[in-house]
Amino acid sequence: MSVPVPACPARPRPCPGAAARATGALCAALAAAAGVALWLAAPAAATPPVAQPGHAAVTLKLATWNMEWFLTPATFNSLKGHCTRDEGSHRWNPRSIPCDVAATLERSSTDLDGMVQVAKRLDADVVAIEEVDGAEAAAQVFRAYRFCFTGGHEVQNTGFAIRRGLPYRCGPDLMELSLGDQLRRGATLVLFPGTPRELHLLAVHLKSGCARGSLESHARACARLARQAPALREWIAAQQRAGHRFAVLGDFNRELQHEHGAGLWSRIGADGPGKPLLNTADGEAFRNCFPGQTHTGYIDYILLGPALAPTLQRGSFERLAYSAVDAWRLKLSDHCPVAVRLRLD
């Protein structure tokens, strides 16, 4: 049985194709016809759950979702007036948002309600979430969840939403992944601490801009992604040395299934002796988050360590796409959730 949750997107665009204007009225009609009562998630309490797992096997649903510059409306409003126009300016002012985000991604209450509905459909027990400005922002969407977040100064933090009632412990930030806080830190979480079901999770949001490029190139994005690999490799190796069941999940900004040669997959030791990682997307057909999106492969992954891989429920891989209507009328996200189910004895 599944442990009881509430609950993605690629940025919504108008109905795709040359006939977008002609189909606008149709989309609007569909949106009206699809009127489903939406509700806004209330903030979760801050006290960690104390329930202990029983002896019967449980099914745990793990997911990851990049929520795309997700802030509270008040924070967004306070930052949009002094947005930054380039990466250099943003580095000097990490509590800022880019001007294109300020102009196009201010979410209304209807947009927020739409994201709540995505989270409800996802219904995951633990969600690695990326591009979120901490627990207050996440609680707008994830009701009856607790949160662990990295402590970076950026508005884009990485963390976990944990269904209330699951025993957990927030772990330390994986600082080495941030290259001295130039990039995003890794978030760590221990589920069922101190019990035979103990799981160690790492949520990541790696450097963007090098989805398929060579990590040996001099391109800035690829060079920085390559510099993140040793920290990830060492965390994985440390989990193996400790005999932990573990997973790495999040936005890798890398099409791991299309790599050749010395890519990120090999640099984190995933194809070395013992094959320490299972990519749960292997063998799964790629589908975009909504019609008209131009992505060509997965970049959001759930990777399982060797002791956890046997618990994967066959056929449970899920990519929760958005409907064309929702993608047209709502500002959701430019990513949608990926999830799997594990059966834990």
N, C-alpha and C positions, 0 to 999 in steps of 0.2 A: 504494500500500500504506500502511497506517496505521502511524504510529510506535508501537512496542509499548507498557499501563496496568493497575492493579486497581480498586477503588472502593468516596432522599432522602426528605424526608418532611414532612408536615403532622403536627401532633402526633397520635399515635395516640389514638383514642377507642374506646369499646366499640362493638360492632356497632350501626349507627345504626338509628333508627326506634323506634316504639312497642313493637315486639316484641323489643327488645334483650334483656330477661331471658330470654325464651323461646328466643332463638337463641344464648344464651351457651354452652350445652352443645354446640351444633352448631359454633360457632366453635372451641371448645376441641378438638373432635374433628378439625376441619379442620387446626388448628395441629399436632396430633400427627401427622396423616397427611402433612402437608407437611414433616415433619422432614428438613431438609437439613443436612448437616454444615457447621457454621459455624466460622470461624477468625478469630483476632484478628491484625490487621496489626502487624508488628514495626516499630519506629521506623526511618526512613530515615537513612542516613548524611548528614553535613553537608557533605561535599565536593562542590562544584558539578561537574556533568558536563562533559566536555571533547570529547565526540564532535561531529564536524562533519557537516552535511548533505551528502549526495551530490548528483549531478547529476540523478538521476531525480526525477520529481514525487512528492510525498508527500501523504498525506491526514492532516490534523491535526484531531482532535476537540476542540472547545472546549466547556466546560460551566460552569454556575454552580449552586451549591447553598448555601442557607442552612441550616445544621446545627442551629439552635435551641439556644442556651445550651450549647455543646459544650465541656466541660472534661474534664480527667482526673478519675477517681474521687477521687483524693486531694485535689485542689483543691476539688472540689465539697463533699466532706466537711468540709474546713476552713472553708468559707464559709457552709454552711447554718445553723450555729448562731448567726450574727449577721447574718441576712438583713435586707433593708431593705423597709419597708412602703409607701413612696411614692417618686415620682420625685425629690422634693427631697432626701430622705435618701440616695438612690442617688448623686445628683450630688456630695454631700459625701464619699461613700465609693465611688469608682468600682470598687475591688476588692471588689465585693459582688454578691450575686444577690438578686432580689426574693423575698419570702417565698412567693409562689405557685409560683415555680419551684423553690424549695427543697423545697416540700411535694409536688410532683407530677412532677418531671423528673429525679430521681436515677436514672441508668441503671445497670442491672446488666450483668454480662459478657454475658448473652444479648442484651440490647439493643445493646451495642457490636458483637457479632458480626453482628447484623442489619444494622447500618449498614455493616459491612465488606462484606456481601453486596450491598448497594445500590451501593457504590463499584465492586465487581467487575462488576456488571451494566452500570453506566454506562460503564466502560472508556474513560475520556476521557484525552487526553494532557495537557491543562491544565484545571484546575478552579478558578474563582474561588469561594472559600469565605467565608461570612459567619457571624458569631456564634460564632467559634472562639477559644479562649484560647491561640493561638499554635501553634508547630510541634509541641510535645510532645503536645498534645491531638490535633491533626490526624493525627499519625503512628499513633494508635490505629486509624485507619480506612484511611488511604491508605498502602499498603505499596509500597515501591520508588518513592517519590516524594521530591522535594525540596520546600522550602517557602520562600516569601517572605511575610512578614507585616508589617502596620503595627505601629508601636511605641507605641500608646496604652496608658494605664494600665488601661483598662477590661478586663473579662474578655471582652467582645465585640469581637474584632478582625476585620479583613478581610484576606484574603491570597490566595495562590495555592498550589495543589499542582501540581507539575510532574513529569511522568514522568521517571524517571531515564534519562539518556542524551540528553535534549534540551538543547542549548546554551541558556543563559539568563543574564540578569543582573537581580538585584533592583534596582528603582529607588527613588527617594525617596518618602516618604509625600506624598500630596497633602493638605497640612495645611489649606489654605483651605477644603476641603470640611467640615472639622470645626467651623468657626465658633469657633476658639480652644479646641479640644478639648472643646467641649460635646457634639459629636456624633461620629460615627465618621469616621476618616480614610479617604482613598482609597489603595489599594495599586497600585503601578505595577510593570510587568514588561516586560523586553525579551527576546523570543525570537529565536534565531538572530542574536545581535548581530554587527554588522560584516559580514554576508553579504547577498546579494541577497534572501534570504527574511526579512529582519528585520521583526519585528512588535512594535508597542507596544501594551500592554494596560493598561487601568485597571479595577480591581475596586472597586465601590461598594456601600455599604449606606446608603441615604438615610433621612431622617427618616420615621418611621412616623406613622400617624394621619390622613393626608390622601390616601387612595387616589383619591378623585374630587372632593374639595372644591375650591373656587376658591382659587387661590394669591393672590388679591387680598383674601381675607377676613381678618378679625382673629383667626381661630382660631389658637391658638398653634402647633399642628403644621403647619398650612398656611403660616403666616408663616415658620417656620423652614425648611421645605422650599424656599420661594421664595428664601430667602437663600443656599441652597446652589447654586442654579442658575448664578450667575455663575462660580463656580469650575469647574464642569463645562463650561460654555460656553467658558471660556478655555483649558482643557486641550485640548478638541476643536479649537479654532481654532489652537492652537500646533502640534498634530500636522499639521494641514493646511498651515500655513505651512512646516513642515519637510519636507513631501512624504512623510510616513511612512504606511505601512499600519498601521491601528490599529483597535481595538475597545474598547468600553465594555461591561462585563458585570457583573451582580450583582443585588442586591435593590434595586429602585428604590422600593418601597413606593408605587407609583403605577400606576394602570391607564392606561397611555399611550394605549391604543387606544380609550379612552372619553373622551378629553379634548376639550373644545370651547373655542375662543377662546385666550386667552393662558395656556395650560397649561405644564407643564414641558417638553414636547416643543418648543414654539416658543421658550421662554426659553433653551434650550441651543443654539438656532440650527439645529435639525434640519429645520425647514421653510423655511429661508432660501435665498438664492441658491446654486445648486449642489447642493442636497439632500445635505448632508454625511453623513447617517446612514441606514443601512438597518436597520429593525427586523425581525429574522429571524422574529418571531412573526406578522408581518402575513399574513393569509390563513389562519392556522392555527386550527382549532376549539379552543376552550378546554375543558380537562378538569381536574377536581379531582385532587388527589394520591391520594385514596382515597374510597370511597363514604361519603356522609354529610357530607363537608366542605362548608362553605357559601360558599366563595369564589366570586366571580362573574366574575373575569377575571385575566389574567396580571399579576403585578407583578415577576417575575423575567425579565430580558431579556438578550439578546446583541445589541448594536448594532454594526454594521460600518461603518467609514469608507469613502469612495468608492473608494479604491484597493484595499481588501480585499474589498468587496462582490462583485466578479466571480468571486472564488474560491469562493463559497458553493456547495456541492453541492445541486442542486435536490432537494427531497424529504427532506433530511437532518434537518430540525427534529425534535427529540425531547423529549417531556415524560415522564420516567421515573416513572410512578405506582407506588404501593404496592398490594399485594394487600389485600383486605378482611381476610384472616386476619392478615397482618403488622401492619396498622394497628390491629387489635384487641388483639393480644397483645404488641406491642413498643412501646417508647418510641423512636420514630425522630426525626421532626422535623415541624414544621408547614409545611414547604416540601418540594418534591421537585425533583430536578435538571432543568434545561433544557439541551439540547445541540444543536450543529450541527457539520457537517463542512466543512472547507475543503480545497480541492485547491491545493497550492502547487507551482509550477514551480521 
